Amino acid sequence: IRVHNCCPTCRYDLGNIRCLALEKVAESLELPCKYQNLGCQDIFPYYSKLKHEQHCRFRPYNCPYAGSDCSVTGDIPTLVSHLKDDHKVFNCFGRQFCLHFEAFQLGMAPVYMAFLRFMGDDNEAKKFSYSLEVGANGRKLIWQGIPRSIRDSHRKVRDSQDGLVIQRNLALYFSGGDRQEL
């Protein structure tokens, strides 16, 4: 990029060519995972290293409240400590979960959504189930589901509508009327 695709010596335009010799050298390189300092001891050929790192089980987790512009990352103990101090987290069966509740627009309709996230990977999250209830005046809405892993982005979970979605007018009814928010 710095030489603008020109030879730095004669300034001749290099065009769109590949250096096969360097590609062969790159193929022969074996490099450690960039999460080696977090516990990954695997070594990979250059071209498969990047693919591995996207799914490495040692890669740091993002704060599940990233939808709130929280940029904290780390392993589970680090995040649990952060969540206890700055967000909401609770323990159940010796594991940690986060309950999200937010208002947003779904198309033109204002809605509330609540969903549960598991502090771990997807395969562990699928071992649990949960139930959310909201109601008043002799009526009740119930959502039953499987918590989502914090590996899934906040936006992905929200956009999938995989949780209890309540239209605002119904939420106002449940909250007792008088235009009180839920």
Salt bridges, closest charged atoms under 4 A:
GLU23 OE1 - ARG18 NH2 2.75
GLU27 OE1 - LYS24 NZ 3.94
GLU53 OE2 - LYS49 NZ 2.66
ASP86 OD2 - HIS82 ND1 3.00
GLU102 OE2 - HIS154 NE2 2.84
GLU102 OE1 - ARG158 NH1 3.72
ASP121 OD1 - ARG151 NE 2.97
ASP122 OD2 - LYS126 NZ 3.17
GLU124 OE1 - ARG95 NH1 2.77
GLU133 OE1 - LYS140 NZ 3.57
ASP152 OD2 - ARG148 NE 3.01
ASP152 OD1 - LYS156 NZ 3.44
ASP159 OD1 - ARG158 NE 3.64
ASP162 OD2 - ARG148 NH1 3.05
GLU181 OE2 - ARG168 NH2 2.28
